Amino acid sequence: MPGVPGVPGVPGVPGVPGVPGGGRPVMTGGATLSAAHVLGESARQWPDAVALVADGTRLSYGALWQDALRHAAALHGQGIGPGDRVALLLSNTARFPKAYYGVLAAGATVVPVNALLRTAEITYILRHSGARALLCEGSLLPEGEPAARAAGVPLLTTASPGRSPSLDELAAHSTPLDAAVPRAPGDIAVVLYTSGTTGRPKGVMISHLNLVLNIDTTMLAPFAMRPDDVVLGCLPLFHTFGQVCVMGTGLRAGARLVLMPRFDAHAALDLMTAERCTVLMGVPTMYVALLQAVRDGGRRPALDRAYCGGSALPARVLEDFEAVFGCPVHEGYGLTEASPCVAYNHPGRPRVPGTVGHPIRGVEVRIARPGTAERIEALAAGETGEIVVRGHNVMAGYLDDPAATRAAVVDGWLRTGDLGVLDEDGRLTVVDRTKDTIVRGGYNVYPREVEDLLAAHPAVAQSAVVGVPDPRLGQEVCAVVVPRPGSAPDGRLAADIIAWSRQRIAAYKYPRRVEFVTALPLGPSGKVLRRLLAEEFAGAQPVTDA
């Protein structure tokens, strides 16, 4: 293949001299920054250290980087290069980091696809993103193959060669690039699609600068990641939490990443014990499940520290986890549009339960008056309003949606859609999602507050609080409860939960309605999907009178 003039070691694509893919120029001057070097620099510093434990094998940093560079060369051979978008439909196996950093090393943009999506949903993302190819795991071909066909997108599989080219085979027979293709700091590294709870999913554009600074900043604090750390990778890597906070910071620090294809609490305890994991990152539902697994006789790994995000961790769960596992749990806050980290309870600083700590370095947080769409009107400490964020972590925008971008980013401040409050010391408390707030008879009820209370009830394992229609009050407070083992989900327990809550919280806040389920519906990151519960129980009737 002909080389790219001025960029040694970067091959071009046949028929397009000097331009590897898409007719887009490669940078040959000015400041450069590539998120591919998150892995590349660690491979140079710790080539023989184990980077990855997955699929029953161990892979060194040097080998993982060489595999990524082979993937990059294989993509160039398919006509894919700088500026092109490549969709990944992959689960938590060694293939994910190989392909992810391979796409970045090729100078292209990664479009991770939720591995739980169906064909129509995948098709929409492929079309909307303008993906040049879909890299699809063999087990996900039943959904991915028809989606690629419907979108008219070339399919590369990780399965044995057949109807579609095998990326594994192409990479194995490719000469690795000498180096990653240079990119400008503002070039787009990743397009992450939101869950689409209020319409079609939006493509969140994250630049190389966004990604590298979020990884570098959080690696130092709050995660304090070190080369001797062993990190459990139980969060899905297609989601920003697992992708940036687990994979990104872990590999940047030279730590060992232990991947789980799918979270299972008992298997996680065994894996953390066997691999001597020091760091756990997860969402609240994982912490609840791990505690129950220990109660059921599971092993207790010797963790050094744990981090929780995605949604609120009830105070009782945090306290129980710290008591059982003997390590501190640091709560944090972030969102896809913020690359994702915004604030965390930092090690070495006093923790205040219920807060998500201070903003990460280089990021500002304010509380703004809700409902002022055209401007940011900051509120004083102690007042509740919308959390707004400014700094290196704010997204580049929504793909092909300038109107939504203008609505989300006002005067450089990202409107999060979350309600919060800052105390006098600058600690942030997330009250709830604006859209999840229940308005009962003119009073605002924040589900998180009620859920935190219910977590202390001896018969409640998990709960989600939603608003359901009420002809007199507008909305009524409904608690959807997963009972603890041994507790009968009947009218007597429902009445007890209501009476117990009434004694401990303001009259307008306690749930008048209680519904029981065996499990709460979860999104791809492990967040509870309250909207599904609100729809399901819209016609629920009061268990007792008000």
BELVEN-V755240 format. One record per residue. N is the residue number from 1. RES is the residue in one small letter. SS is DSSP state (2 for helix, 1 for strand, 0 for the rest). Layout:
n=[N | N]
res=[RES | RES]
ss=[SS | SS]
//
This chain:
n=[1 | 2 | 3 | 4 | 5 | 6 | 7 | 8 | 9 | 10 | 11 | 12 | 13 | 14 | 15 | 16 | 17 | 18 | 19 | 20 | 21 | 22 | 23 | 24 | 25 | 26 | 27 | 28 | 29 | 30 | 31 | 32 | 33 | 34 | 35 | 36 | 37 | 38 | 39 | 40 | 41 | 42 | 43 | 44 | 45 | 46 | 47 | 48 | 49 | 50 | 51 | 52 | 53 | 54 | 55 | 56 | 57 | 58 | 59 | 60 | 61 | 62 | 63 | 64 | 65 | 66 | 67 | 68 | 69 | 70 | 71 | 72 | 73 | 74 | 75 | 76 | 77 | 78 | 79 | 80 | 81 | 82 | 83 | 84 | 85 | 86 | 87 | 88 | 89 | 90 | 91 | 92 | 93 | 94 | 95 | 96 | 97 | 98 | 99 | 100 | 101 | 102 | 103 | 104 | 105 | 106 | 107 | 108 | 109 | 110 | 111 | 112 | 113 | 114 | 115 | 116 | 117 | 118 | 119 | 120 | 121 | 122 | 123 | 124 | 125 | 126 | 127 | 128 | 129 | 130 | 131 | 132 | 133 | 134 | 135 | 136 | 137 | 138 | 139 | 140 | 141 | 142 | 143 | 144 | 145 | 146 | 147 | 148 | 149 | 150 | 151 | 152 | 153 | 154 | 155 | 156 | 157 | 158 | 159 | 160 | 161 | 162 | 163 | 164 | 165 | 166 | 167 | 168 | 169 | 170 | 171 | 172 | 173 | 174 | 175 | 176 | 177 | 178 | 179 | 180 | 181 | 182 | 183 | 184 | 185 | 186 | 187 | 188 | 189 | 190 | 191 | 192 | 193 | 194 | 195 | 196 | 197 | 198 | 199 | 200 | 201 | 202 | 203 | 204 | 205 | 206 | 207 | 208 | 209 | 210 | 211 | 212 | 213 | 214 | 215 | 216 | 217 | 218 | 219 | 220 | 221 | 222 | 223 | 224 | 225 | 226 | 227 | 228 | 229 | 230 | 231 | 232 | 233 | 234 | 235 | 236 | 237 | 238 | 239 | 240 | 241 | 242 | 243 | 244 | 245 | 246 | 247 | 248 | 249 | 250 | 251 | 252 | 253 | 254 | 255 | 256 | 257 | 258 | 259 | 260 | 261 | 262 | 263 | 264 | 265 | 266 | 267 | 268 | 269 | 270 | 271 | 272 | 273 | 274 | 275 | 276 | 277 | 278 | 279 | 280 | 281 | 282 | 283 | 284 | 285 | 286 | 287 | 288 | 289 | 290 | 291 | 292 | 293 | 294 | 295 | 296 | 297 | 298 | 299 | 300 | 301 | 302 | 303 | 304 | 305 | 306 | 307 | 308 | 309 | 310 | 311 | 312 | 313 | 314 | 315 | 316 | 317 | 318 | 319 | 320 | 321 | 322 | 323 | 324 | 325 | 326 | 327 | 328 | 329 | 330 | 331 | 332 | 333 | 334 | 335 | 336 | 337 | 338 | 339 | 340 | 341 | 342 | 343 | 344 | 345 | 346 | 347 | 348 | 349 | 350 | 351 | 352 | 353 | 354 | 355 | 356 | 357 | 358 | 359 | 360 | 361 | 362 | 363 | 364 | 365 | 366 | 367 | 368 | 369 | 370 | 371 | 372 | 373 | 374 | 375 | 376 | 377 | 378 | 379 | 380 | 381 | 382 | 383 | 384 | 385 | 386 | 387 | 388 | 389 | 390 | 391 | 392 | 393 | 394 | 395 | 396 | 397 | 398 | 399 | 400 | 401 | 402 | 403 | 404 | 405 | 406 | 407 | 408 | 409 | 410 | 411 | 412 | 413 | 414 | 415 | 416 | 417 | 418 | 419 | 420 | 421 | 422 | 423 | 424 | 425 | 426 | 427 | 428 | 429 | 430 | 431 | 432 | 433 | 434 | 435 | 436 | 437 | 438 | 439 | 440 | 441 | 442 | 443 | 444 | 445 | 446 | 447 | 448 | 449 | 450 | 451 | 452 | 453 | 454 | 455 | 456 | 457 | 458 | 459 | 460 | 461 | 462 | 463 | 464 | 465 | 466 | 467 | 468 | 469 | 470 | 471 | 472 | 473 | 474 | 475 | 476 | 477 | 478 | 479 | 480 | 481 | 482 | 483 | 484 | 485 | 486 | 487 | 488 | 489 | 490 | 491 | 492 | 493 | 494 | 495 | 496 | 497 | 498 | 499 | 500 | 501 | 502 | 503 | 504 | 505 | 506 | 507 | 508 | 509 | 510 | 511 | 512 | 513 | 514 | 515 | 516 | 517 | 518 | 519 | 520 | 521 | 522 | 523 | 524 | 525 | 526 | 527 | 528 | 529 | 530 | 531 | 532 | 533 | 534 | 535 | 536 | 537 | 538 | 539 | 540 | 541 | 542 | 543 | 544 | 545 | 546]
res=[m | p | g | v | p | g | v | p | g | v | p | g | v | p | g | v | p | g | v | p | g | g | g | r | p | v | m | t | g | g | a | t | l | s | a | a | h | v | l | g | e | s | a | r | q | w | p | d | a | v | a | l | v | a | d | g | t | r | l | s | y | g | a | l | w | q | d | a | l | r | h | a | a | a | l | h | g | q | g | i | g | p | g | d | r | v | a | l | l | l | s | n | t | a | r | f | p | k | a | y | y | g | v | l | a | a | g | a | t | v | v | p | v | n | a | l | l | r | t | a | e | i | t | y | i | l | r | h | s | g | a | r | a | l | l | c | e | g | s | l | l | p | e | g | e | p | a | a | r | a | a | g | v | p | l | l | t | t | a | s | p | g | r | s | p | s | l | d | e | l | a | a | h | s | t | p | l | d | a | a | v | p | r | a | p | g | d | i | a | v | v | l | y | t | s | g | t | t | g | r | p | k | g | v | m | i | s | h | l | n | l | v | l | n | i | d | t | t | m | l | a | p | f | a | m | r | p | d | d | v | v | l | g | c | l | p | l | f | h | t | f | g | q | v | c | v | m | g | t | g | l | r | a | g | a | r | l | v | l | m | p | r | f | d | a | h | a | a | l | d | l | m | t | a | e | r | c | t | v | l | m | g | v | p | t | m | y | v | a | l | l | q | a | v | r | d | g | g | r | r | p | a | l | d | r | a | y | c | g | g | s | a | l | p | a | r | v | l | e | d | f | e | a | v | f | g | c | p | v | h | e | g | y | g | l | t | e | a | s | p | c | v | a | y | n | h | p | g | r | p | r | v | p | g | t | v | g | h | p | i | r | g | v | e | v | r | i | a | r | p | g | t | a | e | r | i | e | a | l | a | a | g | e | t | g | e | i | v | v | r | g | h | n | v | m | a | g | y | l | d | d | p | a | a | t | r | a | a | v | v | d | g | w | l | r | t | g | d | l | g | v | l | d | e | d | g | r | l | t | v | v | d | r | t | k | d | t | i | v | r | g | g | y | n | v | y | p | r | e | v | e | d | l | l | a | a | h | p | a | v | a | q | s | a | v | v | g | v | p | d | p | r | l | g | q | e | v | c | a | v | v | v | p | r | p | g | s | a | p | d | g | r | l | a | a | d | i | i | a | w | s | r | q | r | i | a | a | y | k | y | p | r | r | v | e | f | v | t | a | l | p | l | g | p | s | g | k | v | l | r | r | l | l | a | e | e | f | a | g | a | q | p | v | t | d | a]
ss=[0 | 0 | 1 | 1 | 0 | 0 | 1 | 1 | 1 | 1 | 1 | 0 | 1 | 0 | 0 | 1 | 0 | 0 | 0 | 0 | 0 | 0 | 0 | 0 | 0 | 0 | 0 | 0 | 0 | 0 | 0 | 0 | 0 | 0 | 0 | 0 | 2 | 2 | 2 | 2 | 2 | 2 | 2 | 2 | 2 | 0 | 0 | 0 | 0 | 1 | 1 | 1 | 1 | 1 | 0 | 0 | 1 | 1 | 1 | 1 | 2 | 2 | 2 | 2 | 2 | 2 | 2 | 2 | 2 | 2 | 2 | 2 | 2 | 2 | 2 | 2 | 2 | 0 | 0 | 0 | 0 | 0 | 0 | 0 | 1 | 1 | 1 | 1 | 1 | 0 | 0 | 0 | 0 | 2 | 2 | 2 | 2 | 2 | 2 | 2 | 2 | 2 | 2 | 2 | 2 | 0 | 0 | 0 | 1 | 1 | 1 | 1 | 0 | 0 | 0 | 0 | 0 | 0 | 2 | 2 | 2 | 2 | 2 | 2 | 2 | 2 | 2 | 2 | 2 | 0 | 0 | 0 | 1 | 1 | 1 | 1 | 0 | 2 | 2 | 2 | 2 | 2 | 2 | 2 | 2 | 2 | 2 | 2 | 2 | 2 | 2 | 0 | 0 | 1 | 1 | 1 | 1 | 0 | 0 | 0 | 0 | 0 | 0 | 0 | 1 | 1 | 2 | 2 | 2 | 2 | 2 | 2 | 0 | 0 | 0 | 0 | 0 | 0 | 0 | 0 | 0 | 0 | 0 | 0 | 0 | 0 | 0 | 1 | 1 | 1 | 1 | 1 | 1 | 0 | 0 | 0 | 0 | 0 | 0 | 0 | 0 | 0 | 1 | 1 | 1 | 1 | 1 | 2 | 2 | 2 | 2 | 2 | 2 | 2 | 2 | 2 | 2 | 2 | 2 | 2 | 0 | 0 | 0 | 0 | 0 | 0 | 0 | 0 | 0 | 1 | 1 | 1 | 1 | 0 | 0 | 0 | 0 | 0 | 0 | 2 | 2 | 2 | 2 | 2 | 2 | 2 | 2 | 2 | 2 | 2 | 2 | 2 | 2 | 0 | 0 | 1 | 1 | 1 | 1 | 0 | 0 | 0 | 0 | 0 | 2 | 2 | 2 | 2 | 2 | 2 | 2 | 2 | 2 | 2 | 0 | 0 | 0 | 0 | 1 | 1 | 1 | 1 | 0 | 2 | 2 | 2 | 2 | 2 | 2 | 2 | 2 | 2 | 2 | 2 | 2 | 0 | 0 | 0 | 0 | 0 | 0 | 0 | 0 | 0 | 1 | 1 | 1 | 1 | 0 | 0 | 0 | 0 | 0 | 0 | 2 | 2 | 2 | 2 | 2 | 2 | 2 | 2 | 2 | 2 | 2 | 0 | 0 | 1 | 1 | 1 | 1 | 1 | 1 | 1 | 1 | 2 | 2 | 2 | 0 | 1 | 1 | 1 | 1 | 1 | 0 | 0 | 0 | 0 | 0 | 0 | 0 | 0 | 0 | 0 | 0 | 0 | 0 | 1 | 1 | 0 | 0 | 0 | 1 | 1 | 1 | 1 | 1 | 1 | 0 | 0 | 0 | 0 | 0 | 0 | 0 | 0 | 0 | 1 | 0 | 0 | 0 | 0 | 0 | 0 | 1 | 1 | 1 | 1 | 1 | 1 | 1 | 0 | 0 | 0 | 0 | 0 | 1 | 1 | 0 | 0 | 0 | 2 | 2 | 2 | 2 | 2 | 2 | 2 | 1 | 1 | 0 | 0 | 1 | 1 | 1 | 1 | 1 | 1 | 1 | 1 | 1 | 1 | 0 | 0 | 0 | 0 | 0 | 1 | 1 | 1 | 1 | 1 | 1 | 2 | 2 | 2 | 0 | 1 | 1 | 1 | 0 | 0 | 1 | 1 | 1 | 0 | 2 | 2 | 2 | 2 | 2 | 2 | 2 | 2 | 0 | 0 | 0 | 0 | 0 | 1 | 1 | 1 | 1 | 1 | 1 | 1 | 1 | 1 | 1 | 1 | 0 | 0 | 0 | 1 | 1 | 1 | 1 | 1 | 1 | 1 | 1 | 1 | 1 | 0 | 0 | 0 | 0 | 0 | 0 | 0 | 2 | 2 | 2 | 2 | 2 | 2 | 2 | 2 | 2 | 2 | 2 | 2 | 0 | 0 | 0 | 0 | 0 | 0 | 0 | 0 | 0 | 0 | 1 | 1 | 1 | 1 | 0 | 0 | 0 | 0 | 0 | 1 | 0 | 0 | 0 | 0 | 0 | 1 | 0 | 2 | 2 | 2 | 2 | 2 | 2 | 2 | 0 | 0 | 0 | 0 | 0 | 0 | 0 | 0 | 0 | 0]
//
